[in-house]
Amino acid sequence: VAPFQPRMRLCIASPPPKEVVKPANGECLAALASLRAAVSAVRACAAGFGPDEAFTARGLADHLHAMFPRRRSSDGTTPVRMLPMGLLDLPLELISLVLARCDAKTLCRVAASCRLLGLGVPPPPPPRSPVEEALRARAEAGGWWIPASLPEGESSWLSMLAWVETAVERRGRASTSAGAHHSLLLDSRGALLSAGTERPRNHFAHLPASPADGTPGLLGHTQGVVAPGVGAPTLVTPPRAVAALCARPVVAVSAGRHHSLAVTADGAAYSWGNGREGLLGHGDEASTGVPRLIEALRGVRVGAVAAGRMHSLAASREGLLWSWGQNTYEQLGLGDGDAGQENLAPGTGAAPCVGGHAAPSARRCVRSPSQVSALSAEKVALLAAGGDHSAAGTAVGRVYTWGWAAQGQLGRPADKNSPRSVPGLVAALSDSRVTDLSCGACHTLACTARGEVFSWGCGTNGELGHGDSFNRHSPELIEALVTVHACAVAAGEHHSVALSAADGAVFAWGHGRGGRLGLGNGEEGSALLPQRVSALSGVAIASVAAGASHTLAVSAAGRHYAWGSLDALGYENEELRSQPTPAELQLSEQP
């Protein structure tokens, strides 16, 4: 061993020579074969070297010297030392046997000077299963985000990749969406249909009309650009195809109070309806009655959209987030000075919020999509836009909220006194991987991978599902749904809906006026705790949506059901204003 130790130290610590002649591949292979044969001979010995220790040590030294022969340089005069092979090329058994003959002080020095010898060779990654390889290939083809290392708390890459794909599919499979006065639906082939009332009945005729109250072009069937408040109400019965997008399969839709958003299979985003305060993202405040491409997002592969009361959100397939529209309550999440001056429009006199809180004197709007830089390091997978607040879920299940916070709708108790202009983490959900997210007028719902449902915000109408009418400023588990194992949630203006993963059962709670809960218990029937919608028993529901006064559901077989306000469904009946229990919709494929 003694002759071997200096050469071993030379291999580890000495710097490479200025002039190097690399051995041929054949020489390297032969030397390695000799080393392995020597190691096998050493292994054949019992615990130590035994009587033949000197002979074995000399044999090892000879093999090492044979690896590092001296040759003459090209001029034939200067000896050139061969560069030793890399340390990883030496058999680890050989290195261990040599180091076992060193004293403790030497071993400490070696460990401190050589990371490989001190920490050991990292084990090779385990081979990927065919299923994991398939998930990775599909993720790369779709441009979906995959973390470089397995996130903390994840049990395996297989479960992580499967969840990412499920989250992406969920955000792009919004087959129905309920607004305040209209509905958007997708059939099995990706055709977009709409139904509802473009200008709702004026229940407050004694009050002066506001341009923001009109919903021109809301359904996407009106040709050209129309002005707010002009024209008679347009009722659509039954839901019919939106002609402007008939040639493009639609993968995601979102219905707001005054406008509509859609995403096509190629990642293009379209908007139509009331353009006040830049709500449509076209750089102006013009309204349009037909879907119009959002030019500012051209080149961005949009994967999800969310339409709020007076603002809009969009996320790319890579997880970047954009926002536009009204920013009175910082619901765009742009922070101070993030929006470009060409897109930022000051105004006076803020419109009243759905929740009834007083509006601040300052008012801003952003007329074109602006990227939310505060979340650029995150990968947004879920979007939700409420009355005057917003929420986003990341690819690893974290939740961020921003905007108006007075009733606790942000789920951050420390930020309840004023609007929050920058997205902030909902710390109470840090240990729960959120898989679905929805915002109502002033409350928020979240569903986790364990099937739990959390709610927070305004609870005046029982929309939080805790058996009372109190507000919550932090997420609270809905105990009544613990055994349901929910997979999706939908927050209406003042009511809530959850979907069971086990059998597709639908549960509803909150304000029940107009039959929006589907419980069949009359105009004023409300529920402080989740109640099963028994009329859908035996029907496996795949997705749900909640609007201001109606609710939508789509079965696994592709059948559409609706209940609540008939105005939002495109029906006009002076004797019957609402549908108290779920009824199947008949879809018209004709524009």
N, C-alpha and C positions, 0 to 999 in steps of 0.2 A: 504493500500500500504506500509506503514511503515515497518511492519514485513517482507514484501516480499523483499524489496530492499537489505538488507544484504545478504540474501540467493542468490539473483540474482547475486550480485557481487561475491559471493563465486563461483558460477557456472562459471563465466567468467574468473576470475583472479587467483583463488587459484590453486597451483600445485597439481597434483594427489598424493594421499597418497602412502606410500611405500607398504602397504598391502591392497589389494582391493578384495572385494567380489562382483562380478557382479550380478545384479538381474536377476532372471529368465525371460525368454521371456514373460511368462504370466503376470508377475508383470509389466513389461515395457508397454505392450499393455494396461493393465488396467489403469496404471497411465496416459498414453497418452490420453486414452478415457476420463478420468476424466478431464484432462486439457482442452481438446477440448470442453467438456460440459461447463466448467467454462467460457471459452472464448465466447462461444455462449451466455451464460447468460449476460456477460459484453456487448456484441454487442447489446443485446436487449435494453440496456439502450440508452438514446438519445445521447446528445453530451458528457456528463460526467457521473460520477457515480451517481449523484443525492442523494436523501435522504438515500438510502441504501448503501452508499459508504463504511462505516465501515464493514458492514456485508459481502459485496462482497470481500473486501480486505482480511478479515479473511478467507473467503472461498478459495481464491487463495493461500494464505499462507499455509493453511492446505493441499491443494492438492500438493503443492511443497514439504512440509515436508514429506508427504506420499511417495514421490518418493525417498527420501533419508533416509530410516530408519537406525537405528543403530543396529548392531548385535554383538554378542560375537564372538571372534576368536575361533579357534578349541580347545584351551586350556580352554575356558570358562571364562577367566579372563579379557582379553584385549578387550576393545571396538574397533570395526573397522568401520570407516565411509564408507558407500557405495559410490562408484564412481558415481557422477551424470551422467546422460545421456548426450550425446553430445549436443552442443548448437544447431546444425542443427535439432536435434530431437524435440526441443521445437517448438510449433506453433509460427510463426513469429508475428501473431496478438497479442499474449500474451506479447512477448518481446516489441513490439511497445507501447502497453498500459502502461506497467510498466515504460518504459523510458520517456513517455510523462509526468509523474509525477515528473521527476528529473529536477533540475535546470540546467541552461546553462553550468555552470562550470563542473558539473558532467558529462553531456552529452559529453563535449569536451574530458574529461579524458577517458571516455568509448570508444569514437571514435578513440583516439590515441592509446589505448592499445589493441583494438580488431579490426582486419581487417574486420571481418564479419559484425560487427555492424557499422563500419565507412564507408565501401564501399558498403555494402549490399550483399545479396546473388546473385551470378551470375545467370542470367536466364538460364534455361536449353536450350540446343541447339534445334533448331526446328527439327521436325521429317524429315527424309530424304524421298524424293519421291521414288517410285519404279524405275523411270528412273535413278535417281542418284545412287541408290543402284546397279543397273545393270552396270552402267559405272564404279563404284568402283570395283565391282567384276571382270569385264573384265580387268581392269587395274592391279589388284593384280595378276590375272592369267597370264598376259603377262609380269609381272615384270616391268611395266612402273612406272615412278616416279610420286608421288603425294605429293605436299607440305603439311606440317603439318597444316598450317593455310592458309586461303584464301589470295592470294597475293593482294597487294594494287592496286586498280583500277579495280579489278574484281567485276562484279555485283552479281554473284552467283556461287556456287559450280557446278551447272549444266553446265553453260557455260564454266567454267574452265576445267572440266573433258572432256567435248565434244571436246574442242580445243586440249587438250593433246592427246586424242585418234586420232584426225585428223592429228596432227603433226607427231605422230608415224607412222600412216598409210602412210602418204605422203613420209616419209623418207624410208619406206620399200616397197613402191609401185612404185619404179623407173622402169617402164616397158620398158623404152628405154633410150639409152645413145649414144651420138655421140662423137667420138674422132676426131683426126686429119685425119686419113686415114682408119678408120673402124667404124662399127656400131654394137651395142649390143642391142638385142631385147628380150622381154619375151612374150610368148603367154599366152592365158587365163589359161592354166594349169600349168604355172610356168616353162615351158621348155625354156632353153636358146638357142638363135640362134645368129650367128654372120655373118657379111659380110664385105667386104672391101679388101684392098691391104696390104699384109704383108710387102712388101718393096715398098715404093712409087717410082714413076718415078723420076729419078734424073734430076731435072730442072737446076741444076748447075753442069753439068758434068765436067766443067773445073776446079772445086775446088776439093781438096783432100777429099776423103770420110772419115767420122768420124764414129767410132764404135757406137756412140750414135745415129747416124742417122738411123741405121737399125732397123727394127721392126720384128725380128724373132719370130714366134709363136704367133703373135698378135691376131690371130683369134681363137686360142685354138684348131685347128684341127691337128696340127703337133705332131706326136709321138716323145717322147724323148726330149732331151735338145739340142738346136742348138746354134751356135755361131753367134754373130752379123755380118751382112754383108755377110753371106754365103748363097748361094742358090738363085734360080731365084724367081721373084715375084710370089706370089700365089694369084690368083683371085678367089673369091667365088661368084657364081651366081646360083640361088638366095640365100638369107640368109638361112643357114641350121643349124640344131641342133648341139650343141657341145656335142660330144659323151661322154666325160668324166663326164659330169654332167647330163646325161639323167635320171639317177635313183634318182636324188635329185631335188626337186622343188626349184627354185631360186626365191628370193623375191626382190633382189636389185642388180643393176649392175652399173658400172661406167667405161667409156672408156677414157683413157688418150691418150697422144700423142704416147707413146711407150709401153704401157702396158694396161692390163684389170684387173678389180676387180669384184668379185661377192659374194653375201651372200645367203646361202641356208636357208630353212625354220627353220632348227634347230640352226641357229645362227653361223654357221661356215663360215669363210672367205677364199676365194680362189683368187689366182693371177696367171697371166701368161703373157708372152711377153718378152721384153728386161729387163734383170736383172742388167744392169749397175748401179753402185752406190747404190746397195741395194734396187732398186726400187720395187722389188717383196716382200721384207720382209722375205726372207728365210735365212738370216744370211750370204749370200754370194752374188756374182755378176753374178751368172750363169743364163742364159736365159732358159726358158722352153716353149715348144710349146703346152702344155696341162695344164688345170687348176690344180693347186697344193695347197693343204691345207697349210695355214700359221700356222705353228706349234706354234709359239710364242703366238698366240691368241687362242690356244686350251683351252677350258674351259670358254672362254669369249663369252657371247651371243651377237654377233655383230648384230647391227640393221641397220647401214648405213655405206657406204664407199664412198670415193671421190678420183678420180685419177686426178692428175695435170700433168703438163708437165714432171716433173722428181721427183715427190714426191707423197705420198699416205697418206690418212687419214682414220680412222675407229672409229666409236662410238658404244659403247655397248648399249643394251636396257636400261640399268640403267643410261645412260648419261655420261659415262666416255669416254675420248678421247685418241686415240693413233695416232702416226705419224711415218713415216720412209721414206727413200730415200734421195735425194739430199737436203742438208741444206745450200747451198752456200749463199742464201739470207735470212736465218733464217725462211724459210717457214714452218719448222716443229714446231715452237713455243715452243721449249724445253728450251730456255733461256741458260745462261752460265752454263755449267757443269751438265745439267740435263741428258744428254745422257750418258749411261754407257760406260766405256772405251772399253769394248769388242765390242760395236756396233758402236763406233765412229771411222771413218776412215779419216785421213788427206790426202790431195792430192795436186796437183799443176795444175795450168792452168784451170780456170773455163770455162765451156761451155758458149757460148753467149746466152743471153735470147731472147725469142720471141719478147719482146718489143724493143730490140735493144740497151738497156743500157749497159754500160761497166761493165764487171764482176770484182769483187774484186780479189785480189791476193790470199787470203786464200780460202780454199775450204774444206768442210766437207760433210760426208754422214753418214747416220745411216742405217745399214743393216737389223735390226730387229725392230719390233714395240716397241716404247717407249711411256710411258704414258705422256701426257701433264699435268704436275702437276699444272700449273697455273689455269686450269679450273676444277680441281678436286672437288671444292665446288659447281660448277655449274652443271646443268643437260643438256647436249648437246642433242638437238633434230634435228638439221639441220647441214649439212656439205657442204662445197664447196671448191674446190681446183682449183686455176688458174694457170697462167704461172709460177709465182714465189711468189705468195701470197696465203693466206688461210683465210677462214671465217667460223665461227660457230654460230648457233643460239641456244639459250637456251630454256628450256621448258616454260619459262615465256615470251618469245619473245624478249629477248635482243640479240644484235649482237656483237661478238668479232672478230677482225681481226689481222693479223700479217704477217710478211714477207717483201717483197720489197714494198717500199712506194713512189718511186720517182714521179710517175704520179698520185698520189692521190688515188690509188686503195684501201687503207686501210680506207679511210673516216675519217681520224683523222688528221686535218690540222697541229697540232703541231708535228706530226711524219712523215713529208714528206721528210726529208733530208737523211735518212739512213734506212736500214732494221730494223725492229722491231722483236726482238727475243722472246718476250713474248706477248701473246694475250692481246689486249687492247679493252676496251669498245668503241663502236661507239656511242658517247654521243648524237649526233644529232638525233638518232633514239630511244632514251630512252622513249619517250612518245608514240611510235608506236610499237605495238606488231607485230613483224615480223613472217610471216607464211611460207615464202619461200625465198631461198637464192641461188645465183649462181655467179660464178666467171669466167670471161673470161681471155684472155691473160693478160690484164692490166686494166680491169675495173670490177665493181661489181654491181649486181642488187639485190634489196630486194623488196619483196611484203608484205604488211601489212594486218592485219585482216579487215581493212576498205576497202580493194581493191585498195589501192594506190601503185604505183610503184616508187621507188627511185633508182637513179643511181649515180655513182661517179667513178672517175679514168680517164683513157685515153679516150678522145673524138675525136681523130684525124679523124676517119672514120665515125663520127656521131653515134657511138654505144651507146652514152648516151641518145639520143632521145630528146635533148633540142633545136633542130633546128640550131645548130652550130657545130663547130669542136674543141671546147675548152675543156681543162681538168677541172675536178671538184675535189677538195680535201676534200669535205664534201658532204654527201648525199643530193641530190636535187630532189624534186618531179617532175615527168614527167607530165606536165600539159596536154599534149595531151591524156593521158590515164585516166584522172580523172573520166570521165563518163563511162569508160569501166568496172570498178569494176573487176580488175584482181585477179586471184587466184593462178597463177604460173608464173614463169619467167625462162628463160634460156639464159645464156650468152655464145656466141660462142667466137672464137678467136678475131674477130673484128666486130661481129654483135650481135644483141639481139632479143629475142622473148618474147612475153607475151601472156597469155591465159585468155580469159574472162570467168568469172564464170557464167554469165547470159546465154549465148548461146553457149559456147565452141568455140567462134571465136578466130582466131590467128592473132596477130599483129607482124610485123617484121620491123626492122630498122637497119641502119649501113651500113657496107661495103657489096655491093651486087654482087661483081664479082663472076662469075660462077653460078649465079642463086640461091645463098644460101638464099635469102630473099623470094623466091617463088612468086615474083610479076610479073614475065614474061616480064620484061622490058630490057632484054639483058644482056650481059656479064658484062658491066660496071655499070649497074644500081644500084645506092646507094640511101639511104634515110636518111635524117637528122632528120626526125620525124617519129613516128610509123605509119605504113600503114597496113591496113587490107589485109590479104591474101585472095583475093576474090575467088580463085579457090577452097577454102574449104567452101564456103558459103553453108549452109544447112547441113554441117557435124558437129556434136557435138564432138569436140576434148577434150580428157580427160587429156592428158599429152603431153609435148613438150620437145625437147632436141636440143641443138645447138652445132655443132662441129667447126672445123677449117674452113671448106668450104662447109658444108652441114647442113641440118636441118631435124629432124625427128618429127613425130607426131603420136599419137595413139588415135583413136576415142573411144567413150564410148562403141561402139559395138565390140571393139577389132581389128579393121582394122588398119594396119600400112601404113603411108604415108611418102614419102621422097622427097627431092628436093635439088639441088645443085650438087656438084662434084660426078660424077659417080664412080670414083675410090673408094670413101669412102662407096659406096653402093655395091661394088663387081661387077660392070659392066665395060667392056672394049670395047670402041668404038672410033676408031681413028677419025671418022668424027664428033661425038657428044661427047664432053667431060663433058657436064653438063646437068642437067634437070632443066629448069628455072621455072617450076611450079610443084606443088605437084602431085605425081603419087603414086598409091597404090602399095605396095610391095606384091609379092607373096611369102609366107613363105613355106619352105620345111621342113617337119618334119623328113626327113631322115638325119642322120649324114653325 
